[in-house]
Structure formats: C-alpha cells, structure tokens
Amino acid sequence: MAKSAKPSKSALSKAGKTLASNSSSKPAKSKAGSTLGKG
C-alpha cells in the first residue's frame, strides 16, 4: 500500500538481477541479495 515508503518488489528484483548479471560469483550474489533485502 505504501509504495513511497518501501521500494517496489519489481525495482528490487531488477536491481538484484542487474547485480547478479554483473557479478557471476555466488557470494557476491548472496551479499547483494542480503543488502537489497535489508534495504
């Protein structure tokens, strides 16, 4: 409901995919995912 309060799932997903494609290493992906998840 509060779109302005939290980043949209699609935005986070897009950012995650971009980071994942940029860094092919698994630890990097996991770290990026955790960072995005925490906000």
Order of alpha helices (4+ residues) and beta strands (2+ residues): alpha-alpha
